Amino acid sequence: MPKKKLTPLNEDFDFKLFATIAKKNFNFFLLFIALSLAIAYLVLRYTNPVYQSSSIIKIATENTASNFLNVSREMMSEQNSLELAGHVELIRSKIIAKRVVDSLPLKISYFLKGRFLENELYTSTPFVVHANLISPELFDKPILIKFSSMTEFKIGLQEGLTEKVELSNNYVIGQPIKIKGAQFVVTTTAKAQEFDKNGDFINQSYNFVFNDPELAARKLAAKVAVSILNPDARTIIIRFKDKNSNKASDIANAFAHEYIEYDAERNREATSRVLTFIDNTIAAVDEDLSKSEGQIESFRKINKLMNPELTVNQISSKIWDLKNSYVDLRLEKNILDNLRKDVEAHKEVGSLVLSLVGKYNDGQLVEAIKNLQEQINKTEEIRLQTTVNNQSYKAALIRVSSQRDFIVSMLKNEEANIDDKIAKVNDQLREFEGYFDTLPVKQAEYDRLERVFAINEKFYSLLLEKKTEFSILAAGYITRNVLLETSRPSSTPISPNKSLIFSVWLMIGFVSSFVLIAVRYLTYNEITSLEEIELYTDAIMLGIIPRYKREIPVSQLLIDKNPKSVIAEAFRSIRTNLQFISNSEGPKTICVTSTISGEGKTFNAINLGGVIAFSGKRVIILDLDMRKPKIHLGFNVENSQGMSTMLIGKDNPENCIIKSSLPNLDFITAGPVPPNPAELIINPRMAEIIESLKEQYDVVIMDTPPVGIVSDGIPILQSVDYPLYIIRANYSRKMFIYNINKLLIENKIKNLSVILNGFEMQKLKYGYGYGYGYGYGYGYGYTYGYGYGYYEEDYSQPTLVDKLKSKIGIKGKHA
């Protein structure tokens, strides 16, 4: 059975085949590389370069006066509590972007139109537009301008891709211009002379655009890149990309400057608002303070009171002391009550709760609790050592119970003592509160008035103090948002990246070439070696016939021209291998066929017959391919009579046998092309002719029609001793192996042998080969056209011209 099944694609990687296909497609490789480089050049040539500039700022604020006044940082939280993320968002906000648009010449853009590209001039423009009034109708619409001289120009609007220039109107530098509600004046700059010297001013196409400030600010905010550079150092980097290097640098710097200025203005505004609030509050408090002072003075005069607050303060202090004592006693009682409940519930108790009371730390109660805990521990030890019915254990339980009862009794007594103390404190509280109620109502009213006055007086003093502090703060404020690094115009664009673009397109060229080679490799359907044939069929691999480097003669008989050539040795190897198939005595018959025409069956039949004749055996070659006869062409004779005339009984073998120039080698041509070649081949007379020829010759070789096209030769293949199937390297398709398997399986042809025809000996340098018989190895290559491409082996080194021709795909006259 074959080792593998034929598939449309090459499943296994064969470096030999891959290298051959790669060399064959080397021209496409060069073409793809050239196209890739050309595309990369065009991309670089017709893409506006993009430049990037960056500036770095350090975020931090501090007021120098705060060190002198020791002002709390919470008072200035607005300027110091912003996180770095908040600063980043503020820098790239529309607020800062609007300030940038106002601070830079971005409201009008100037462009120089080239053949393919349009370059923004920014501040390097040879003319400027001074707009007195801009109509929103003209926002973001290009206005074309073309100078006919240093002082005159024409102007017009561009609608879409169509230029509409008012050629009838000429304007002069400095002349007011009105277009669709816009009023402006055009003047030249110092750059105009420089442009004119370079030929880039007069008759050059320029345009300028009135930018919508809102839209321009949104575009800037979207394009600026702000990120945290170092969180620990509180530094932020601002990056901006633009097709104009100077513009990118100015915008990056402007974002930094405008943010710093905005932050300073915001903090100064916050301080100003605080001072305004303080002034307004001072005025209101001053009025209340004056009113309170008048009320106290009036109350004293009317009620004749001098210093009533002394008695009231003393009584109030005593009441507060008694209330504190009451609270402490209640806490002690609660602790003792909880402790008693724990003891009664047989819970473990310790000194932690009692330590809150303070006075029980070293008392009798603490000692009793410690004794209880010790007895409990001893009882547990006894229980672990004995049973629950043991008398010692029962006695220990009684001692624990007695100790609990003792502690409960002590706790109840202590609680009773605390209740007595609480009752006494309550009595004293009622006494002092009743005494306090007996104070005159006038003294209480006086106390109220004094409290209101004291509050107003303190608030007024605090406001005056803070006003002084914030006034000093406002005068001494500076920002610590420092511009650490200003951006500079970059001379090297970040895009397009020349190295990257060339590398990418070269890679695309390489990948495209590799994909082409890979696709051709995967879909390569030509047979390249005997090993490959062996994978898909069980037919016998008889040998390999290499190619010559010299055009074969008309006779196609080569083995007599140079008997020591590699091709002669290859046929000798096949002759020897035939003996391994069948070495019986008597005359032998050989049938040579192929799948299609052009695979070299006639060439192999003639030279195989010649090499067998060289061995001293009598050989005759029969041309049975009566549809497309070639034997007469191979021996350069007429085809007036032959197998067709013999099979119809018109001639006999003696009249049709022709002797060749080689001793012991005769042949019979196909004869005139008959209308029914298939019927003639299966004619019983065919067997009679062959039998008669076997009496005269040792070997009868029959050149039959290709079995892949017609089935005429199958009966002959079934009857001969040596059925030979010719496969041409790099010409025959892999699917042709189906025909070989069909002959083996369906037609039951025995000893079907394969000869691989048309190898190139030059391919031996790759180290590939296949040996049969004498062990000759043959590489593989390509053949073009039937009957050509078989050359004498030449090991001379190719010349430079030959190499160049090979690279560019120029073939020789025999290629």
C-alpha positions in Angstrom: 0.0 0.0 0.0 1.2 3.6 -0.6 2.7 5.4 2.4 0.6 8.5 1.8 -2.5 9.6 0.0 -2.3 12.3 -2.7 -3.6 15.7 -1.6 -4.0 19.0 -3.6 -1.5 20.7 -1.2 2.0 19.8 -0.1 1.6 18.7 3.5 5.3 18.1 4.4 8.0 20.7 4.2 10.6 19.9 1.6 13.5 22.3 1.7 14.8 21.2 -1.7 11.5 22.0 -3.4 11.1 25.2 -1.4 14.6 26.4 -2.4 13.9 25.6 -6.1 10.6 27.5 -6.1 12.2 30.4 -4.3 15.0 30.6 -6.9 12.4 30.3 -9.7 10.5 33.3 -8.2 13.5 35.4 -7.4 12.4 38.0 -10.0 9.1 38.4 -8.1 11.0 38.8 -4.9 13.1 41.7 -6.5 9.9 43.2 -7.9 8.1 43.2 -4.5 11.1 44.7 -2.8 11.3 47.4 -5.4 7.6 48.1 -5.2 7.8 48.3 -1.4 10.7 50.7 -1.5 8.9 52.8 -4.1 5.7 52.9 -1.9 7.8 53.8 1.1 9.4 56.7 -0.8 6.1 58.0 -2.0 4.6 57.8 1.5 7.6 59.9 2.8 7.5 62.2 -0.1 3.9 63.1 0.0 3.1 63.0 3.7 3.5 66.2 5.7 5.9 65.7 8.6 4.6 66.0 12.1 6.7 67.6 14.8 6.3 67.2 18.6 7.3 69.7 21.3 7.0 69.3 25.0 7.3 71.5 28.1 7.5 70.4 31.8 6.0 72.2 34.8 6.2 71.5 38.5 2.9 71.7 40.4 3.1 73.3 43.9 1.8 76.5 45.5 2.9 78.3 48.7 2.5 81.8 50.1 5.7 83.4 51.4 3.8 85.5 53.9 2.4 82.3 55.5 5.7 81.5 57.1 5.6 84.8 58.9 2.0 84.6 59.9 1.8 80.9 60.5 -1.5 80.7 58.7 -3.3 77.3 58.7 -3.1 75.5 55.4 -6.8 74.7 55.6 -7.5 78.4 55.0 -5.8 78.1 51.5 -7.2 74.7 50.6 -8.3 75.8 47.2 -4.8 76.4 46.0 -3.0 73.5 47.7 -5.4 70.5 47.8 -5.7 69.8 44.1 -4.3 66.4 43.1 -2.1 66.0 40.1 -4.9 64.3 38.2 -7.0 67.4 38.7 -4.1 69.6 37.4 -3.8 67.4 34.3 -7.5 67.7 33.5 -7.4 71.4 34.1 -4.4 71.9 31.8 -6.0 70.1 28.8 -9.4 71.7 29.5 -11.2 74.1 27.1 -10.6 76.9 29.7 -6.8 76.8 29.2 -7.2 76.1 25.4 -9.3 79.3 25.0 -6.6 81.3 26.7 -4.0 79.7 24.4 -6.0 80.6 21.3 -6.2 84.2 22.6 -2.5 84.4 23.4 -1.1 83.0 20.1 -1.7 84.0 16.5 -4.2 81.1 16.0 -7.3 82.9 14.9 -6.0 83.1 11.4 -4.1 80.3 9.7 -1.9 80.8 6.6 -1.1 78.1 4.0 1.1 77.7 1.0 -0.4 75.4 -1.6 1.9 73.0 -3.4 1.2 70.5 -6.1 0.2 67.7 -3.7 0.8 69.1 -0.2 -0.4 72.2 1.7 2.0 73.6 4.2 1.0 75.9 7.1 3.2 78.9 7.4 2.2 80.0 10.9 4.4 83.0 11.8 6.7 82.5 8.7 4.0 83.9 6.4 4.9 86.6 3.8 1.6 88.4 4.5 -0.8 88.9 7.4 -4.5 89.6 7.6 -5.7 92.3 10.0 -9.4 91.6 10.6 -11.6 94.4 11.8 -14.8 92.3 11.6 -15.1 88.6 10.9 -18.4 87.1 9.8 -19.2 83.6 11.3 -20.2 82.7 7.7 -16.5 82.7 6.8 -15.2 80.6 9.7 -13.1 77.7 8.6 -13.4 78.4 4.9 -10.2 78.8 2.8 -9.8 82.2 1.2 -7.5 82.0 -1.8 -5.0 84.8 -2.4 -2.5 85.2 -5.2 0.0 88.0 -5.5 0.6 89.4 -9.0 3.3 91.8 -7.6 4.8 92.9 -4.3 1.9 95.3 -3.9 -1.1 93.8 -5.7 -3.0 90.6 -5.3 -6.3 88.8 -6.2 -8.5 87.1 -3.7 -11.4 84.8 -3.7 -13.3 82.1 -1.8 -12.8 78.4 -2.3 -16.0 76.4 -2.2 -15.2 72.7 -1.7 -12.6 71.6 -4.2 -13.4 74.3 -6.8 -11.4 77.6 -6.7 -13.5 80.7 -7.3 -11.1 83.7 -7.7 -12.4 87.2 -8.5 -9.9 87.8 -11.3 -11.6 91.1 -12.3 -10.8 92.6 -8.9 -7.2 93.6 -8.0 -6.4 94.6 -4.5 -3.6 96.7 -3.2 -1.6 96.0 0.0 -3.3 97.9 2.9 -6.6 98.3 1.0 -9.7 97.5 3.1 -11.5 94.4 1.8 -15.1 93.3 2.4 -16.2 89.7 1.7 -19.5 88.3 3.0 -19.7 90.6 6.0 -16.0 90.3 6.9 -13.7 93.4 6.9 -10.0 93.0 6.8 -6.7 94.4 5.4 -3.8 92.4 3.9 -0.2 93.6 4.5 3.1 92.0 3.7 5.8 91.1 6.2 9.6 91.1 6.2 9.4 87.5 5.0 7.9 88.6 1.7 11.3 89.7 0.3 12.8 86.3 1.2 9.9 84.4 -0.4 10.2 86.5 -3.5 13.9 85.8 -3.8 13.2 82.1 -3.7 10.4 82.4 -6.3 7.7 81.4 -3.8 5.7 84.7 -3.6 4.5 86.1 -6.9 1.9 83.9 -8.7 2.1 81.4 -5.9 -1.2 80.1 -4.5 -1.8 80.9 -0.8 -4.8 80.7 1.3 -5.8 81.8 4.8 -8.6 80.7 7.1 -10.5 82.6 9.8 -10.7 80.0 12.6 -13.7 79.7 14.8 -12.3 80.5 18.3 -14.6 77.9 19.9 -13.7 75.2 17.4 -10.0 76.1 17.6 -10.1 75.7 21.4 -11.8 72.4 21.1 -9.2 71.1 18.6 -6.3 72.2 20.8 -7.8 70.6 23.9 -8.3 67.4 21.9 -4.8 67.4 20.5 -2.7 68.4 23.5 -1.3 65.4 25.5 -0.8 66.0 29.2 0.5 63.4 31.6 2.2 63.0 34.9 5.9 62.8 34.5 7.0 62.1 38.1 4.3 61.9 40.8 6.9 62.2 43.6 8.3 65.4 42.1 4.8 66.6 41.2 5.9 67.3 37.6 3.7 67.3 34.5 4.7 67.1 30.9 2.8 68.8 28.1 3.2 67.5 24.6 1.8 68.9 21.3 2.1 67.6 17.8 1.6 69.7 14.6 2.8 69.8 11.1 4.6 73.2 11.8 7.5 72.8 14.3 7.3 76.4 15.5 3.6 76.2 16.1 3.9 73.0 18.1 6.6 74.6 20.3 4.6 77.8 20.9 1.4 75.9 21.8 3.2 73.6 24.3 4.8 76.6 26.0 1.5 78.5 25.9 -0.4 75.8 27.6 2.2 75.8 30.4 2.3 79.6 30.8 -1.5 80.0 30.6 -2.1 77.3 33.2 0.4 78.9 35.6 -1.1 82.3 35.1 -4.7 81.0 35.5 -3.8 79.2 38.7 -2.2 82.4 40.1 -5.3 84.4 39.1 -7.6 81.9 40.7 -5.7 81.9 44.0 -5.6 85.7 44.1 -9.3 85.8 43.4 -10.0 83.3 46.3 -8.0 85.6 48.7 -9.9 88.6 47.5 -13.2 86.9 48.1 -12.2 86.0 51.6 -11.2 89.7 52.4 -14.6 90.9 51.0 -16.4 88.4 53.2 -14.4 89.6 56.3 -15.1 93.3 55.6 -18.8 92.6 55.3 -18.9 90.5 58.4 -16.9 93.1 60.5 -19.4 95.8 59.7 -22.4 93.6 60.8 -20.6 92.4 64.0 -19.5 96.0 64.9 -23.1 97.0 64.8 -24.2 94.1 67.1 -21.3 94.8 69.5 -22.3 98.5 69.9 -25.9 97.5 70.5 -24.9 94.9 73.2 -22.6 97.3 75.0 -25.5 99.9 75.1 -27.9 97.3 76.5 -25.5 96.3 79.3 -24.8 99.9 80.3 -28.5 100.7 80.4 -29.3 97.5 82.4 -26.7 98.4 85.1 -28.0 101.9 85.5 -31.7 100.9 85.7 -31.1 97.9 88.1 -28.1 99.2 90.0 -26.0 96.0 89.5 -22.3 96.0 89.9 -20.9 92.4 89.7 -23.6 89.7 89.9 -21.8 87.1 88.0 -19.5 85.9 90.9 -22.3 84.1 93.0 -23.9 82.6 89.9 -20.5 81.2 88.7 -19.8 79.6 92.1 -23.2 77.9 92.3 -23.0 76.7 88.7 -19.6 75.2 89.4 -20.9 73.3 92.5 -23.8 71.9 90.6 -21.5 70.6 87.8 -19.3 68.9 90.4 -22.3 67.1 92.0 -23.5 66.0 88.6 -20.1 64.5 87.8 -20.1 62.7 91.1 -23.6 61.3 90.4 -22.4 60.0 87.0 -19.3 58.3 88.6 -21.4 56.6 91.2 -23.9 55.3 88.7 -21.0 53.8 86.7 -19.6 52.1 89.8 -23.0 50.6 90.5 -23.5 49.3 87.0 -20.1 47.6 87.1 -20.8 45.9 90.4 -24.2 44.9 89.3 -22.8 43.3 86.1 -20.1 41.6 88.1 -22.6 40.1 90.5 -24.7 38.7 87.6 -21.6 37.1 86.1 -20.7 35.5 89.4 -24.3 34.2 89.9 -24.3 32.9 86.3 -21.1 30.9 87.1 -19.1 32.9 84.4 -15.4 33.5 84.7 -14.6 36.8 86.2 -11.4 38.8 86.6 -10.1 42.1 87.8 -10.5 43.9 84.4 -14.0 45.2 85.1 -13.1 46.2 88.7 -10.1 48.1 87.5 -12.4 50.7 86.0 -13.8 51.5 89.4 -10.3 52.2 90.7 -10.7 51.7 94.4 -11.3 48.0 94.3 -8.0 47.1 92.8 -6.4 46.1 96.1 -9.5 45.6 98.2 -11.1 42.6 99.8 -13.5 42.1 96.9 -10.6 41.7 94.5 -9.0 39.1 96.7 -12.3 37.2 97.0 -12.6 37.0 93.2 -9.0 35.8 92.9 -9.7 33.1 95.4 -12.8 32.1 93.5 -10.8 31.8 90.2 -8.1 29.7 92.0 -10.8 27.3 93.5 -12.4 26.9 90.1 -9.0 26.0 88.5 -8.3 23.4 91.3 -11.8 21.9 90.8 -11.0 21.5 87.1 -7.8 19.8 87.9 -9.5 17.3 90.3 -12.2 16.6 87.7 -9.5 15.7 85.1 -7.8 13.4 87.6 -11.0 11.7 89.0 -14.6 11.1 88.2 -17.5 13.4 88.9 -18.7 11.2 91.8 -15.4 11.4 93.6 -15.7 13.0 97.1 -12.8 15.3 96.5 -14.4 16.7 93.4 -17.7 17.2 95.2 -16.0 19.0 98.1 -14.2 21.3 95.7 -17.6 22.1 94.1 -19.0 23.0 97.5 -16.0 25.3 98.2 -16.5 27.1 94.8 -20.2 27.5 95.5 -19.6 29.0 98.9 -17.0 31.4 97.6 -19.5 32.5 94.9 -22.1 33.2 97.6 -19.6 35.1 99.6 -18.7 37.3 96.7 -22.4 37.9 95.8 -23.0 39.0 99.4 -20.0 41.4 99.3 -21.2 42.9 96.0 -24.8 43.4 97.3 -23.4 45.3 100.4 -21.2 47.5 98.2 -24.2 48.3 95.9 -26.2 49.3 99.0 -23.4 51.7 100.0 -23.3 53.2 96.6 -27.1 53.7 96.6 -26.7 55.7 99.9 -24.1 57.9 98.2 -26.3 58.5 95.2 -29.1 59.6 97.5 -26.9 62.1 99.3 -25.7 63.6 96.0 -29.3 63.9 94.8 -30.2 65.8 97.9 -27.3 68.2 97.5 -28.2 68.8 93.8 -31.8 69.7 94.8 -30.5 72.0 97.4 -28.2 74.0 95.1 -30.6 74.0 92.2 -33.3 75.4 94.5 -30.9 78.0 95.7 -29.9 78.9 92.2 -33.6 79.4 91.3 -33.8 81.9 94.1 -31.3 84.3 92.4 -33.0 87.5 91.1 -34.2 87.4 87.5 -32.4 90.7 86.9 -29.1 89.0 87.6 -29.8 86.2 85.1 -30.8 88.8 82.5 -27.6 90.7 83.2 -25.6 87.5 82.7 -27.3 86.8 79.4 -26.4 90.3 78.2 -22.8 89.9 79.2 -22.5 86.6 77.3 -23.9 88.2 74.1 -21.5 91.0 74.4 -18.5 88.7 75.0 -19.3 86.7 72.0 -19.6 89.7 69.7 -16.4 91.2 71.1 -14.4 88.0 70.5 -15.8 87.5 67.0 -15.0 91.1 66.2 -11.4 90.8 67.4 -11.0 87.5 65.4 -12.2 89.2 62.2 -9.9 92.1 62.6 -7.0 89.7 63.1 -7.9 87.6 60.1 -8.3 90.6 57.9 -4.8 91.7 58.7 -3.5 88.3 58.0 -5.2 87.9 54.6 -4.2 91.4 53.5 -0.6 90.4 54.1 -1.2 87.1 52.3 -2.7 88.8 49.3 0.2 91.2 49.0 2.8 88.4 49.4 1.3 85.7 47.2 3.4 84.1 44.4 2.9 80.8 42.6 5.2 77.9 42.9 4.0 76.3 39.6 7.3 76.5 37.9 8.0 76.0 34.2 11.0 73.6 34.5 11.6 73.1 30.8 10.3 75.2 27.9 9.7 73.6 24.5 11.8 74.3 21.5 11.1 73.8 17.8 12.1 70.3 16.8 14.1 69.8 13.6 13.4 66.1 13.5 9.8 65.0 12.8 8.3 62.2 14.8 6.1 61.2 11.8 6.5 59.9 9.3 9.3 57.8 10.8 11.6 57.1 7.8 13.3 54.1 9.4 10.1 52.6 10.5 8.3 53.2 7.2 11.1 51.8 5.1 11.4 48.8 7.6 7.7 48.2 7.5 7.4 48.3 3.7 10.5 46.2 3.3 9.0 43.7 5.7 5.8 43.9 3.7 7.8 43.2 0.5 9.6 40.3 2.2 6.4 38.9 3.6 4.6 39.3 0.3 7.4 37.5 -1.5 7.4 34.8 1.1 3.6 34.4 0.9 3.9 34.1 -2.9 6.6 31.5 -2.6 4.7 29.7 0.2 1.5 29.7 -1.9 3.3 28.4 -4.9 5.0 25.8 -2.7 1.8 24.6 -1.2 0.1 24.4 -4.6 3.1 23.1 -6.4 1.8 20.0 -8.2 4.8 18.8 -10.1 6.8 15.7 -9.3 10.3 16.4 -8.2 12.0 13.2 -7.0 11.7 9.4 -6.9 11.3 9.6 -3.1 8.1 11.7 -3.7 6.7 9.1 -6.1 7.5 6.3 -3.6 5.3 8.0 -1.0 2.2 7.6 -3.2 2.6 4.4 -5.1 3.8 0.8 -4.8 5.3 0.8 -8.2 9.0 -0.1 -8.7 11.4 2.8 -8.8 13.7 1.8 -11.6 16.0 4.9 -11.9 16.6 8.5 -12.9 17.6 10.1 -16.2 19.5 13.4 -15.8 19.4 16.4 -18.2 22.2 17.3 -20.7 23.5 20.8 -21.2 23.7 20.4 -25.0 20.9 20.1 -27.5 20.2 16.5 -28.3 20.6 15.4 -32.0 17.6 14.8 -34.2 18.0 11.1 -33.7 17.6 11.5 -29.9 20.1 8.7 -29.5 22.7 10.0 -27.0 24.4 7.1 -25.5 26.6 6.5 -28.5 27.8 10.1 -28.7 29.5 10.0 -25.3 29.3 6.5 -23.7 31.0 7.7 -20.6 28.6 10.6 -19.9 26.4 10.6 -16.8 23.2 10.0 -18.9 24.8 6.9 -20.5 25.6 5.6 -17.0 22.0 6.4 -15.9 20.6 4.2 -18.8 23.2 1.5 -17.9 21.9 1.6 -14.3 18.3 1.1 -15.6 19.5 -1.8 -17.8 21.1 -3.4 -14.7 18.0 -2.8 -12.6 15.8 -4.5 -15.2 17.7 -7.7 -14.4 16.6 -7.5 -10.8 12.9 -7.5 -11.9 13.2 -10.5 -14.2 16.4 -12.4 -15.0 14.9 -15.4 -16.7 16.2 -16.8 -20.0 14.8 -16.0 -23.4 13.7 -12.8 -25.3 12.2 -10.0 -23.3 9.5 -7.4 -24.1 9.6 -3.9 -22.8 6.7 -1.4 -23.0 7.4 2.3 -22.4 4.4 4.6 -21.7 3.6 7.8 -19.8 0.6 9.9 -18.7 0.7 12.6 -21.3 2.8 13.5 -24.3 6.1 15.3 -23.6 7.3 13.3 -20.7 10.1 11.6 -22.7 8.9 8.1 -23.3 10.2 8.0 -26.9 13.5 9.4 -25.8 13.8 6.8 -23.1 12.7 4.0 -25.4 15.4 4.9 -28.0 18.3 5.3 -25.5 17.3 2.3 -23.4 17.3 0.3 -26.6 20.7 1.7 -27.5 22.3 0.9 -24.2 20.9 -2.7 -24.2 22.2 -3.1 -27.8 25.6 -1.9 -26.5 25.6 -5.0 -24.3 25.5 -7.2 -27.4 21.8 -8.0 -27.4 19.7 -7.6 -30.5 17.1 -4.9 -29.8 14.1 -3.7 -31.9 12.0 -0.7 -31.1 8.3 -0.6 -32.2 6.4 2.7 -32.4 2.9 1.9 -31.3 1.9 5.5 -30.7 0.0 5.6 -34.0 -1.8 8.8 -33.2 1.3 10.9 -32.6 4.3 8.8 -33.9 7.8 10.0 -33.1 10.2 7.1 -33.6 10.7 8.1 -37.2 11.6 11.6 -36.1 14.0 10.2 -33.5 15.9 8.3 -36.2 15.3 10.8 -39.0 13.5 8.4 -41.4 10.4 8.3 -43.4 7.1 7.0 -41.9 5.5 5.6 -45.1 5.2 2.1 -43.7 5.3 0.5 -40.3 3.2 -0.9 -37.6 -0.1 0.4 -39.0 0.5 -1.2 -42.4 1.7 -4.5 -40.8 -1.4 -4.7 -38.5 -3.8 -4.4 -41.5 -1.8 -7.1 -43.4 -0.4 -4.8 -46.0 3.3 -5.3 -45.0 5.3 -7.9 -43.2 8.0 -7.2 -40.6 10.9 -7.9 -43.0 9.8 -5.0 -45.1 9.3 -2.6 -42.2 12.4 -3.3 -40.1 14.9 -0.4 -40.3 18.4 -0.7 -39.0 19.8 2.2 -37.0 23.4 3.6 -37.0 24.0 1.5 -33.8 24.8 -2.2 -34.2 22.2 -4.6 -32.9 19.5 -1.8 -32.8 16.7 -1.9 -35.2 13.3 -0.2 -35.2 9.9 -0.1 -36.9 8.1 3.2 -37.3 4.4 3.7 -36.6 3.5 4.0 -40.3 0.7 6.2 -41.7 -1.8 7.4 -39.0 -4.8 5.0 -39.1 -8.4 6.0 -38.4 -8.7 3.3 -35.7 -5.4 3.0 -33.8 -7.1 1.5 -30.7 -8.6 -1.4 -32.7 -5.3 -2.1 -34.5 -3.3 -2.4 -31.2 -5.7 -5.0 -29.8 -5.8 -6.8 -33.1 -4.7 -10.5 -32.7 -2.1 -9.9 -35.4 -0.2 -7.7 -32.8 0.6 -10.7 -30.7 1.7 -12.6 -33.8 4.0 -9.8 -34.9 5.6 -9.6 -31.4 6.1 -13.3 -31.2 7.8 -13.4 -34.6 10.1 -10.5 -33.6 11.0 -12.3 -30.4 12.4 -15.1 -32.5 14.7 -12.7 -34.2 15.6 -10.3 -31.3 16.6 -10.5 -27.7 14.6 -7.5 -26.6 11.5 -5.9 -28.1 10.8 -2.4 -26.9 7.4 -0.9 -27.6 6.7 2.9 -27.5 2.9 3.0 -26.7 0.5 6.0 -26.5 0.3 7.9 -23.2 -2.2 5.9 -21.0 -3.4 9.1 -19.3 -4.9 10.2 -22.6 -5.9 7.0 -24.3 -6.1 3.4 -23.1 -4.6 1.9 -26.3 -1.4 0.8 -24.6 -2.9 -0.9 -21.5 -3.2 -4.4 -23.2 0.4 -4.1 -24.2 1.5 -3.2 -20.7 -0.4 -6.2 -19.3 1.4 -8.6 -21.6 5.1 -7.4 -21.6 7.9 -8.5 -19.3 9.0 -5.0 -18.3 6.2 -2.3 -18.2 8.0 1.0 -17.8 6.2 4.3 -16.8 8.0 7.6 -17.6 7.6 10.5 -15.2 9.3 13.8 -16.1 10.7 15.8 -13.2 9.1 19.3 -12.6 6.8 18.6 -15.6 4.6 15.7 -14.7 1.8 16.5 -12.2 1.4 14.6 -8.9 -2.1 13.6 -10.0 -0.4 11.4 -12.7 0.5 9.0 -9.9 -3.2 8.1 -9.8 -2.7 6.5 -13.3 0.2 4.4 -12.0 -1.9 3.2 -9.0 -4.9 2.6 -11.4 -2.6 0.4 -13.6 -1.4 -1.5 -10.6 -4.7 -2.0 -8.9 -7.4 -2.0 -11.6 -5.5 -3.3 -14.6 -3.4 -5.8 -12.5 -0.2 -4.8 -14.2 2.8 -6.6 -12.6 6.3 -5.3 -12.3 5.2 -1.8 -13.3 8.4 0.3 -13.0 8.9 4.1 -12.9 11.7 6.1 -14.5 12.1 9.7 -13.5 13.2 11.6 -16.5 14.8 15.1 -16.8 16.9 15.9 -13.7 19.4 18.8 -13.7 22.8 17.8 -12.4 23.5 21.3 -11.2 21.1 20.8 -8.4 23.5 18.3 -6.9 25.1 21.2 -5.1 22.1 21.3 -2.8 23.0 17.8 -1.6 19.9 16.0 -2.9 19.9 12.8 -4.8 18.6 9.3 -5.3 20.7 6.3 -6.1 19.9 3.2 -8.0 22.0 0.4 -9.4 25.5 1.8 -9.4 24.6 4.4 -6.8 24.6 7.5 -9.0 22.8 10.4 -7.4 20.9 13.0 -9.4 19.6 16.4 -8.4 16.5 18.0 -9.8 15.7 20.9 -12.1 13.4 22.0 -14.9 13.0 21.1 -18.5 11.2 23.1 -21.2 9.7 21.6 -24.3 9.7 18.0 -25.4 12.9 16.7 -26.9 15.1 19.5 -25.5 16.9 20.1 -22.3 19.0 16.9 -22.2 22.6 18.2 -22.1 26.0 16.7 -21.5 27.1 17.4 -17.9 29.3 20.5 -17.7 31.0 21.3 -14.4 32.6 24.5 -15.5 31.7 27.6 -13.4 29.0 29.9 -14.8 30.2 33.3 -16.0 29.0 36.6 -14.6 26.8 37.1 -17.7 25.2 33.7 -17.1 24.5 34.6 -13.5 22.9 37.9 -14.5 20.8 36.2 -17.1 19.7 33.6 -14.5 18.7 36.4 -12.1 16.6 38.4 -14.5 15.1 35.3 -16.1 16.7 35.3 -19.6 16.9 31.8 -20.9 19.5 30.4 -23.4 18.6 29.3 -26.8 18.2 25.7 -25.7 16.4 26.5 -22.5 
